[in-house]
């Protein structure tokens, strides 16, 4: 129905561990989206109908959105569905395109692994300081750890592109 992004459809792995991880990540993303929608709806209705907004709605949506984005990242990375610019691809020979893809996968895996490491260290600092969210007084460290884990999963997915194609799994 929507032809704005004709090549974008939900891609699923065939079987095995990757398919199971995709199912868990999909379920998590759905739960987070539904939860964020409910929180926003209750907040808006409470604010404009009952003149009593939901306490911590903005903050909880902020934290849930962070988890949602990074929970979707491993799946997007595994299926190579990131936004890309293909200016030179038409002029490159297939062997050079393959080399380019392998190099990009290696660079992405390295960058994501470094990011995951620093996110984990940041989570340790947050836990050590006992940092809490302002409105709800939730500890922030578990969110940082979750984001670090999802980023590490994305790094592994990018690294796997060096050895296996997503269509082979």
C-alpha positions in Angstrom: 0.0 0.0 0.0 2.8 2.4 0.9 5.3 2.8 -1.9 7.6 5.3 -0.3 9.9 2.6 0.8 9.3 -0.3 -1.6 12.3 -2.4 -0.5 11.5 -2.3 3.2 9.7 -5.3 4.5 10.0 -7.4 7.6 12.8 -9.9 7.0 13.1 -13.0 9.2 15.8 -15.5 9.6 15.0 -19.1 8.6 15.6 -21.0 11.8 17.9 -21.5 14.7 19.3 -19.2 17.4 19.1 -16.1 15.2 15.3 -16.7 14.6 14.8 -17.2 18.4 16.7 -14.0 19.2 14.7 -12.1 16.6 11.4 -13.4 18.1 12.5 -12.2 21.6 13.6 -8.8 20.3 10.4 -8.4 18.3 8.3 -9.2 21.3 10.3 -6.8 23.5 9.9 -4.0 20.9 6.2 -4.6 20.6 5.8 -4.6 24.4 7.8 -1.4 24.7 5.8 0.3 21.9 2.5 -0.7 23.5 3.7 0.4 26.9 4.8 3.8 25.6 1.5 4.3 23.8 -0.5 3.5 26.9 1.6 5.8 29.0 1.2 8.6 26.5 -2.5 8.0 26.2 -3.1 8.0 29.9 -0.9 11.1 30.3 -2.8 13.0 27.6 -6.2 12.0 28.8 -5.3 12.7 32.4 -3.8 16.1 31.5 -6.6 17.4 29.3 -9.6 15.7 30.7 -8.9 15.4 34.4 -6.2 18.2 34.7 -4.0 15.6 36.3 -1.1 14.4 34.2 0.5 11.0 34.8 3.5 11.5 37.1 6.8 10.6 35.3 5.2 9.9 31.9 7.8 11.9 30.0 10.7 10.4 31.9 9.4 6.8 31.5 8.9 7.3 27.8 12.4 8.7 27.5 13.9 5.6 29.2 11.7 3.2 27.3 12.6 4.8 23.9 16.3 4.4 24.6 15.8 0.7 25.2 13.5 0.4 22.2 16.0 1.9 19.7 18.8 -0.3 20.9 16.6 -3.4 21.1 15.9 -3.0 17.4 19.5 -2.4 16.5 20.7 -6.0 16.4 17.9 -7.1 14.1 18.5 -4.1 11.8 22.2 -4.8 11.8 21.9 -8.5 11.1 19.6 -8.0 8.1 21.6 -5.0 6.8 18.6 -2.7 6.8 20.4 0.4 7.9 19.9 3.5 5.7 22.7 3.6 3.1 23.9 5.8 0.4 25.0 3.9 -2.8 26.6 6.6 -4.9 29.6 4.4 -6.1 28.0 1.0 -6.1 26.8 1.2 -9.7 30.4 1.8 -10.9 32.0 -0.9 -8.8 32.8 -4.4 -9.8 31.1 -7.1 -7.7 34.4 -8.1 -6.1 35.0 -4.6 -5.0 31.4 -4.3 -3.7 32.0 -7.5 -1.7 35.3 -6.1 -0.2 33.5 -2.8 0.5 30.7 -4.7 2.4 33.2 -6.7 4.4 35.2 -3.6 5.3 32.0 -1.8 6.4 31.0 -4.8 8.5 34.4 -4.8 10.2 34.3 -1.1 10.8 30.7 -1.3 12.1 31.5 -4.3 14.4 34.6 -2.5 15.8 32.7 0.8 16.4 29.7 -1.0 18.0 32.0 -3.1 20.2 33.8 0.0 21.4 30.5 1.8 22.0 29.2 -1.2 23.9 32.3 -1.3 26.1 32.0 2.4 27.0 28.2 2.1 27.6 28.9 -0.8 30.0 31.5 1.3 31.8 29.1 4.2 32.0 26.5 1.8 33.5 29.0 0.7 36.1 29.6 4.4 37.0 25.9 5.1 37.2 25.5 2.0 39.5 28.4 3.1 41.6 27.0 6.6 42.0 23.5 5.3 42.6 22.1 7.6 39.9 18.3 7.7 39.8 15.8 9.3 37.5 14.4 12.6 38.6 10.6 12.0 38.7 10.3 8.2 39.2 13.5 7.6 41.2 14.3 4.6 39.1 17.9 3.5 38.9 19.4 4.4 35.6 22.2 1.8 35.5 20.0 -1.1 34.3 19.0 0.9 31.3 22.6 1.6 30.5 23.5 -2.1 30.9 20.6 -3.1 28.6 21.6 -0.6 26.0 25.2 -1.9 26.2 24.1 -5.5 25.8 22.0 -4.7 22.7 24.9 -2.7 21.3 27.2 -5.8 21.9 24.6 -8.0 20.1 24.7 -5.6 17.2 28.5 -5.7 17.1 28.3 -9.5 17.0 25.8 -9.3 14.2 28.0 -7.0 12.2 31.0 -9.2 12.8 29.1 -12.3 11.6 28.7 -10.6 8.2 32.4 -11.3 7.7 31.7 -15.0 7.8 28.0 -15.6 6.9 25.3 -13.9 5.0 22.0 -13.1 6.8 20.2 -15.1 4.1 22.1 -18.2 5.0 20.9 -18.3 8.6 
